[in-house]
Amino acid sequence: MSESRATAPRQTVKRQKYPVGVLGATGSVGQRFVTLLADHPWFEIAALTGSERSVGRPYGEAVRWAQEAALPPEVASMEVLPTKAPLHTKAPLPCKLLFSALGSNVAKDAEVELATAGHTVVSNASSHRMGHDVPLIVPEVNPDHLALAEEQPWDGALFTNPNCSTIGLVMALKPLFDAFGLDAVHAVTLQAVSGAGLSGVPSMSIVDNLIPYIGGEEEKIESETQKILGRLEDGAIDPAPVTVSASVNRVPVIDGHTECVSVRLGRPASLEEVHEALASFTAAPQELGLPSAPERPILVTTEPDRPQPRLDRNAGRGMAATVGRLRPCPILDYKFVVLSHNTLRGAAGGALLVAELAVAKGLIS
Ligand code: NAP
C-alpha cells in the first residue's frame, strides 16, 4: 500500500443529530430519557429542565441519580434550565423537540405554553392525553393518529404517550382487535413502584404488602385503550366500542408492570389462531427500522410460570411486551398475562419511539 493511500483521511458521512430537551430531567422518567438519549443515533441532549429546586445547578449535582447505567459525563455539567415558556422569553430553550417527564399538575400549563411558543412536545404526562386534538400514540398500534396534531392551534405541536399500564395492554390487544375484533377486556394490574416516581411509595407502605389502589389509574386504562384503538375520521377520534374494566394494584417490584387480562373476541377463534396473531405481530416501527423499535413488539412465551418482572422486563431492550399463560377463559374467551417495562416502553422509550415515528413521517423537521 502506498504511503499516501495509507494516510489519506477517511471519508465519513456524519448525519447531524436533532438537538432535543428533556423537561423534568431529574425525575424517574427524566433520568431514563437522559440514559436513552446519551447514545441515540438521531437525537442529542441540548437542554435539561427541572423545578426551582434544580434550576441553575449542574445536572450532576441536582439529580439524585437512580439508574444502573452511570450518569453520562457529557450531561453532568449541563446547567438545569427553567421549564416554563415565559421564563425563556430572553433565552428560549435551544431545541424545537422536547420530551416531557413532568408531573401532570406542572405539565398541564407548561406543555401548552411550550407548544404555543413553537416547540414540539412529546409528553408522558396524563394532562392532555384525552384532548380531542391530541394524538395518544403507541407507534405499533395507532401510528395514523399522529395526523390528529394537524387540528392543533399552536405554532408547535403536542404528542402524548399513554399511561404505562395502558401501553402494555394495548400492545397485546392490537393483534386480537385487528384479527378477530374485541368486545370486552378485563385487566388486573400488578404495578411496579418506579411508576410512582422517584419519591413515590414509602418502603413502610409497600414492603411485605400490596396496595389495591392507584388514584385515577383505572379510569386512564379504560378510556385511553378506547381512544388508542379508535378510528381517526374527519380530524377526530371515534373511540373503539370495546368495554374495558381495569383493577390496579401497586406491588413491591422495582420495574415492570404485569397485567392479568381476559378478553371476549368479536368472533370465534381457536387458541392456535390467537397465539399466532400475537406471535406474528409487527407494525410500522419495525417496517421503518426505527432506532428504538424492538425487533418483535410482542414475545409470546409458553413456559408455565412466565412472564416475570425480573426475568422479562428487559425483553427487546425494555421495549417489547411479553405475553404468556395464554389459555381459554371460562367467563370471557381467552386469558393471558402481559408484562412490559414501565419506565422504558411505558414512558421514556415509548416517547422516543413516538418522536422517531414523527421524524420518519416528516412531522418533525
Ligand atoms: P418524578 O420522579 O416525580 O419527577 C418529576 C420531575 O418534574 C422532576 O424532574 C422535577 O424536577 C420536575 N418538577 C417538579 N415540579 C416542577 C415544577 N414546578 N416545575 C418544573 N419541573 C418540576 O416523576 P416521574 O415518575 O418521572 O413521572 C414523570 C411523568 O411521567 C408523570 O407525569 C408521570 O405520570 C409520567 N409517567 C411515569 C411513569 C413511570 O413509570 N414512572 C410511566 C409513564 C408515565 P426537580 O427534581 O428539579 O424537582
Boltz pocket constraint, residues with backbone or C-beta under 6 A from the ligand:
constraints:
  - pocket:
      binder: B
      contacts: [[A, 23], [A, 24], [A, 25], [A, 26], [A, 27], [A, 28], [A, 29], [A, 30], [A, 49], [A, 50], [A, 51], [A, 52], [A, 53], [A, 54], [A, 55], [A, 62], [A, 83], [A, 100], [A, 101], [A, 102], [A, 103], [A, 104], [A, 106], [A, 124], [A, 125], [A, 126], [A, 162], [A, 163], [A, 164], [A, 194], [A, 195], [A, 196], [A, 197], [A, 198], [A, 199], [A, 342], [A, 343], [A, 346], [A, 347]]
      max_distance: 6.0
